[in-house]
Amino acid sequence: MPYLEKLPLPAAEVVFQQHEPPTALYFIESGQVSTFARSSSDQNLRLRTLGAGNVVGEIAFFTRIPYQATAIADQATTLYRLSYESLQTMIQN
């Protein structure tokens, strides 16, 4: 837990944006996060909805490719953020 940053988010808060470089992965403690991808017709397509106990952003985090979706809190949500820097510190310790 000392390597994680607690993030309380209000509903509709963006966690990360599609095409941004990944900087962290997020553990959902409470609430709900949905991921969306922009289609070729410029519409947001819901990919999945995740609740407590799930992780979001892990694929981009470990592959180090830009996020392939946008993640948004559907309701008041509490996340824990693990940054690359914190992961490296955890590994060293």
Backbone torsions as a table, in degrees:
resi	resn	phi	psi	omega
1	MET	NA	-29.5	-178.4
2	PRO	-67.2	-12.4	-179.7
3	TYR	-92.0	-6.5	-175.7
4	LEU	-104.0	145.7	175.6
5	GLU	-105.1	123.8	179.3
6	LYS	-78.8	130.5	-178.4
7	LEU	-126.7	99.9	171.8
8	PRO	-80.3	126.4	-177.1
9	LEU	-120.9	141.7	172.8
10	PRO	-79.4	166.4	175.6
11	ALA	-57.8	143.9	177.0
12	ALA	76.8	4.3	177.7
13	GLU	-74.7	133.8	178.3
14	VAL	-80.3	129.3	177.3
15	VAL	-84.3	-49.8	173.0
16	PHE	-155.0	159.3	-176.3
17	GLN	-106.3	144.7	173.6
18	GLN	-54.9	137.8	177.9
19	HIS	79.7	-6.1	174.7
20	GLU	-73.3	148.9	173.4
21	PRO	-68.5	141.1	-178.6
22	PRO	-73.1	138.3	178.2
23	THR	-124.2	-13.7	-175.4
24	ALA	-163.3	167.2	166.5
25	LEU	-121.1	160.3	-169.4
26	TYR	-130.1	131.1	173.9
27	PHE	-99.8	130.7	-179.3
28	ILE	-91.4	115.3	177.3
29	GLU	-84.6	-45.7	179.6
30	SER	-151.6	159.6	-179.2
31	GLY	93.4	-153.7	-173.4
32	GLN	-153.7	137.8	178.3
33	VAL	-126.6	135.5	173.8
34	SER	-114.7	147.9	175.4
35	THR	-110.5	141.6	-177.3
36	PHE	-132.2	145.0	172.7
37	ALA	-121.2	141.7	178.1
38	ARG	-80.3	127.6	-179.6
39	SER	-83.9	172.3	178.6
40	SER	-65.4	-22.4	177.1
41	SER	-91.9	14.4	175.2
42	ASP	66.7	32.7	175.2
43	GLN	-108.9	149.0	174.5
44	ASN	-84.6	122.0	178.2
45	LEU	-106.6	123.0	178.5
46	ARG	-70.5	127.4	179.4
47	LEU	-95.0	-46.4	179.0
48	ARG	-161.8	160.1	176.9
49	THR	-124.8	129.8	-174.1
50	LEU	-124.0	144.0	178.6
51	GLY	-118.2	-164.8	-177.4
52	ALA	-53.4	139.3	178.5
53	GLY	92.3	-4.4	-179.7
54	ASN	-101.6	166.0	178.1
55	VAL	-117.7	142.6	177.4
56	VAL	-130.8	141.1	179.2
57	GLY	89.6	6.3	-174.0
58	GLU	-70.3	-35.5	-178.2
59	ILE	-64.6	-49.6	178.5
60	ALA	-64.1	-38.6	-179.0
61	PHE	-58.8	-46.9	-175.7
62	PHE	-84.5	-28.4	177.8
63	THR	-87.4	-17.9	-179.4
64	ARG	62.4	29.3	172.1
65	ILE	-102.0	155.4	-178.9
66	PRO	-55.1	150.9	177.2
67	TYR	-55.3	134.0	-179.9
68	GLN	-91.9	0.1	-179.5
69	ALA	-150.3	166.2	172.1
70	THR	-102.0	135.9	177.9
71	ALA	-110.4	131.7	-177.0
72	ILE	-133.6	136.6	175.0
73	ALA	-71.0	124.0	179.4
74	ASP	-78.3	-24.0	-178.0
75	GLN	-150.9	177.6	175.2
76	ALA	-54.0	127.5	-171.3
77	THR	-138.8	144.4	173.5
78	THR	-115.4	123.3	179.2
79	LEU	-116.3	158.7	166.9
80	TYR	-117.8	127.8	-175.7
81	ARG	-102.9	129.3	173.6
82	LEU	-113.0	112.1	179.8
83	SER	-86.0	165.5	175.2
84	TYR	-59.2	-41.8	-178.5
85	GLU	-62.3	-43.3	179.0
86	SER	-66.6	-37.3	177.2
87	LEU	-62.7	-43.1	178.9
88	GLN	-63.8	-40.1	176.9
89	THR	-63.4	-42.5	178.9
90	MET	-61.0	-43.3	-180.0
91	ILE	-63.6	-43.4	-179.9
92	GLN	-65.1	-36.5	-178.8
93	ASN	-79.1	NA	NA
